[in-house]
């Protein structure tokens, strides 16, 4: 997305891992690699990098609720977390919720939600709506972070494009917010 405050490049996918026979295994992989480039008038002047990889074990008896192991590398280092995931994939929508707990550094609950919908607007026009929320909640004390990202546009083949809005809240007792409206282009890797 190219916004008024920063630009970002994001690669995200969720897939079941395949066995040698070609069938889906009980392991699933969700991965996200994101780089945010600050604007030239930003005081940080350094990009933010995130590589998030989540391995889930799909229990046959649990429906869509499964245990996960999360490995994350970013500007601040490496973090290993464990938690639960709920995933639903259908033709017109995709819904994923992940809640993980970081027990090694500062006790922290990390919640991630993404909902993607492809409504049929007309015979030739398919819409695209994506809502994403990331919430980092400290257990004891620390900084609370809430990020919301909204994408609204058109889907044409494996491409989506349109308007995007990032809204971030950060703080300990009083949250400060920032907005980043802009344009986005996405490609669906299937």
PyMOL commands that set and color helices and strands:
alter all, ss='L'
color gray80, all
select strands_A, chain A and resi 2-3+6-18+24-38+48-57+65-74+77-89+93-102+108-117+126-138+144-156+159-171+176-187
alter strands_A, ss='S'
color yellow, strands_A
deselect
rebuild
show_as cartoon
